[in-house]
Amino acid sequence: MASAALARCGSPAALANIRDQLSHEDDAIRMITVWVLRQVGDASDIETLRQLLANETDPLFRGQCVNAMAQLGDPAAREQL
């Protein structure tokens, strides 16, 4: 959460750290990371989230990805909601 606070304040290093966590082996960490990106990310994160979504089978995680993509401005994700 400290990285999220720093990213919200404009720290590029903190945002990079958050994005790195998308490849974490722990599903819970990845789910939290998607939630955080929904709050502090930008449109450049949509493609990465789309790739995660394409390889994910867990419905809850998939929903988090779609929700994050919609909040970041992806019109296709908004249609899915």
Buried (B, 14 or more C-beta within 10 A) or exposed (E): EEBBEBBEEEBEEBBEBBBEBBEEEEEEEBBBBBEBBBEBBEEEBBEBBBEBBEEBEEEEBBBBBBBBBBBBEBEEBEEEE
